[in-house]
Amino acid sequence: MARVALLATSPSLSSDAHRYRWEGRVQLAGHNPYVTPPDAPVLSPLRDGSWLRVNHREVPAIYGPALQLLFRLLARLPGELLPFKLAFLACDLALFALVLWGLRRRGLSPLWLVVYAWHPLALLETAGQAHLEVVPVLLLALAVELDARGRARSAALALGTSIAAKYLALLVLPAFLLRGRSWRERAERLALVGLPGLLCLLPFLAGGSQLGQGLSAYGGRWRFNDGGFWALDALLRESGASAWFCRTLLPRLIDVPPGVDPGQHQTWLLILPKALVALLVLGVLGWASRPRPDDDLRPVALTAGGLFLALSPTVHPWYALWVLPFLPGAERREGRAAWLWLSLALPLSYVVLLRYSGLVGSWREEPAVRLAIWIPWAALLLWNWLPNHKAAR
């Protein structure tokens, strides 16, 4: 009932849903959202009363092609944001069934469903703020369950569609491929995973090299409420490692304009921490992808979502939806308490909106809020990983 009640509310903490609708309307008008940003003069006839609520109007689309096709479908329907809310709510309710399905398969109590079903973040961000995260997460959860039940081909298509919606699901791909018993089976899995993305991308291929503009801007410039990445970046800057890398090694890789000090270039200073994060993610996923006796992708999906939250330069509250469906029944050593805390604490970052009006306000994060979110998370993660001495006795 709480989810149904939230359908009647307008998103007030984020304007992302207006962006979804805009990109759907852009497609219906015959334009490519990956090429044409919202503030392009050619799109001015599409501007309506909600256009000013479309965020980052100078940046083309960043969402995956599967989501773009969904935006196009929903933008055809009357009701502005209501079709989006209804679609995301349907995915949210489908996740209930998938979580319950997984609990029964693992022989666990169905009461674990409460961890997701009654979680305030799931209510707030899906039915309330109409965030799309529930769509790729649903598809990933479906892939996990289908694979656990021996339906590898269907699982591959579900995983591929999740990746085509939001690329984070790529982190689960290595473990999924390793589930194949032979190289031929692994190749078949890879081909089936790639099929949905290829089909969804076909309507946008005319954009050519411009297709990645928005994603490049997101990866290069976006930063908000980061925890692990913030700590790593601060350590490398204070130690001088980032500046040394930019001044010594980077000029051997790229052309540095004359008179420019690479050690003062704020974007270049992030290259070293991002490279180290990529190596760390690959290492952890390699460990998580090792063969398991239960042959279950759920721990890998939880690890992938957790790595994203812990190491991403941008951590919005709704990103925690990537771990929530995989928490019910999770073991202590999987960081259960830490991820549950983070999912409850991340909405504290909305404090930034108190001084931001969207027109003349300032977007400034509070250091105290960052510490309140991430220090307890780090402590709980360490506690989760410590040996359970009581159980050992």
Secondary structure, DSSP 8 states (H G I E B T S, - for coil): -HHHHHTTS---S--HHHHHHHHHHHHHTT--TTTS-TT-GGGGGG--TTGGGSS-TTS---S-HHHHHHHHHHHTSSSTTHHHHHHHHHHHHHHHHHHHHHHHHTT--GGGGHHHHT-HHHIIIIIIT--TTHHHHHHHHHHHHHHHTT-HHHHHHHHHHHHHH-GGGGGGHHHHHHTSSSHHHHHHHHHHHHHHHHHHHGGGGGGGGGGGHHHHHHHHH--BS-SHHHHHHHHHHHHTHHHHIIIIIGGGTS---TT--GGG-TTGGGHHHHHHHHHHHHHHHHHHTS--TT--SHHHHHHHHHHHHHH-SB--GGGGGGTGGG-TT--GGGTHHHHHHHHHHGGGGGGGGGG--SSS------HHHHHHHHHHHHHHHHHHHS--HHHH-
